[in-house]
Amino acid sequence: MRVDDRPTLAAPDDDPYLWLEEIEGQRALDFVERQNRMTLEKFGGAGFAADRDTLAAIYDRPDNIPYVTRLSGWLYNLWKDANNPRGLWRRTTLEEFRKSDPRWDIVLDIDRLAADE
């Protein structure tokens, strides 16, 4: 059985939705707008808005417990809140993490990067 390893330079992908890769392209933006509209028509409304607002309030709480990943002696965390909706990739030490208000080093501010680009 042969494995289809496309896309490659020699054999480009024949994906009919490849145009969606152009995230700023007008065709892609129109498609996304139509899909969003259909989804909101089907599932939107007062119940959706109430759930959205409740979840946003929960996710944006400043006292959320940061989930960390250990790597080379550091604890890393992707922090998202109302001020950083795309997130801050940050790190700290285990000793610092054990404090009630740990100091974090910002490795990458994803919101700032998106604005700059």
C-alpha positions as CSV (number, residue, x, y, z in Angstrom):
1,M,0.0,0.0,0.0
2,R,1.5,3.4,-1.1
3,V,1.4,6.3,1.4
4,D,0.3,9.7,0.0
5,D,3.0,12.0,1.4
6,R,1.8,15.1,-0.4
7,P,2.3,18.0,-0.4
8,T,5.9,18.0,-1.6
9,L,7.6,20.3,-4.1
10,A,7.6,17.6,-6.7
11,A,3.9,16.7,-6.1
12,P,1.9,19.6,-4.7
13,D,-1.2,19.0,-2.8
14,D,-4.5,18.9,-4.7
15,D,-6.5,19.9,-1.7
16,P,-9.6,21.8,-2.9
17,Y,-9.5,23.9,0.2
18,L,-5.9,25.0,-0.1
19,W,-7.1,28.6,-0.7
20,L,-8.1,28.7,3.0
21,E,-4.3,28.8,3.8
22,E,-4.4,32.5,2.7
23,I,-5.8,33.6,6.0
24,E,-6.0,37.3,4.8
25,G,-7.4,36.3,1.4
26,Q,-10.8,37.7,0.5
27,R,-12.2,34.3,-0.5
28,A,-11.1,32.8,2.8
29,L,-12.4,35.7,4.9
30,D,-15.8,35.5,3.1
31,F,-16.0,31.8,3.7
32,V,-15.3,32.2,7.4
33,E,-17.8,35.0,7.7
34,R,-20.5,32.7,6.1
35,Q,-19.6,29.8,8.3
36,N,-19.7,32.0,11.4
37,R,-23.1,33.5,10.4
38,M,-24.6,30.0,9.8
39,T,-23.3,28.8,13.2
40,L,-24.6,31.7,15.1
41,E,-28.0,31.4,13.4
42,K,-28.2,27.8,14.4
43,F,-26.7,27.9,17.9
44,G,-26.6,31.6,18.9
45,G,-29.1,33.5,21.0
46,A,-29.6,34.5,24.6
47,G,-28.5,31.1,26.0
48,F,-25.3,31.2,24.0
49,A,-24.5,34.8,25.1
50,A,-25.1,33.9,28.7
51,D,-22.8,30.9,28.5
52,R,-20.2,32.8,26.7
53,D,-20.2,35.6,29.3
54,T,-20.1,33.2,32.2
55,L,-17.2,31.2,30.7
56,A,-15.3,34.4,29.9
57,A,-15.6,35.5,33.5
58,I,-14.3,32.2,34.7
59,Y,-11.4,32.0,32.3
60,D,-10.4,35.6,32.8
61,R,-10.2,35.4,36.6
62,P,-6.8,36.6,37.9
63,D,-6.7,33.9,40.5
64,N,-6.7,31.0,38.1
65,I,-4.2,28.3,38.9
66,P,-1.5,28.3,36.2
67,Y,-1.0,24.9,34.5
68,V,2.8,24.4,34.1
69,T,5.1,22.2,32.0
70,R,8.6,21.4,33.3
71,L,11.5,21.9,30.9
72,S,15.2,22.1,31.7
73,G,14.7,23.3,35.3
74,W,12.0,25.8,34.4
75,L,8.3,25.8,34.8
76,Y,6.5,27.2,31.7
77,N,2.9,28.4,31.4
78,L,0.7,29.8,28.7
79,W,-1.3,32.5,30.5
80,K,-4.5,33.8,29.0
81,D,-6.8,36.4,30.4
82,A,-8.9,39.4,29.4
83,N,-5.7,41.5,28.9
84,N,-3.9,38.8,27.1
85,P,-6.5,36.9,25.0
86,R,-3.8,35.2,22.8
87,G,-1.6,34.6,25.7
88,L,1.8,35.1,27.5
89,W,4.3,32.3,27.2
90,R,6.1,32.7,30.5
91,R,8.4,30.8,32.8
92,T,9.5,30.7,36.4
93,T,11.5,28.5,38.8
94,L,10.0,25.9,41.1
95,E,11.1,27.9,44.1
96,E,9.3,31.0,42.8
97,F,6.3,29.0,41.7
98,R,5.7,27.9,45.3
99,K,5.3,31.5,46.5
100,S,1.8,33.0,46.8
101,D,2.6,35.5,44.1
102,P,5.4,34.1,41.9
103,R,7.5,36.3,39.6
104,W,7.2,35.2,35.9
105,D,9.6,36.0,33.1
106,I,7.8,36.7,29.9
107,V,9.3,34.5,27.1
108,L,6.8,35.6,24.4
109,D,3.9,38.0,24.5
110,I,1.8,36.5,21.7
111,D,-0.7,39.5,21.7
112,R,2.2,42.0,21.1
113,L,3.7,39.7,18.5
114,A,0.4,39.5,16.6
115,A,0.0,43.3,16.8
116,D,3.5,43.9,15.5
117,E,3.1,41.5,12.6
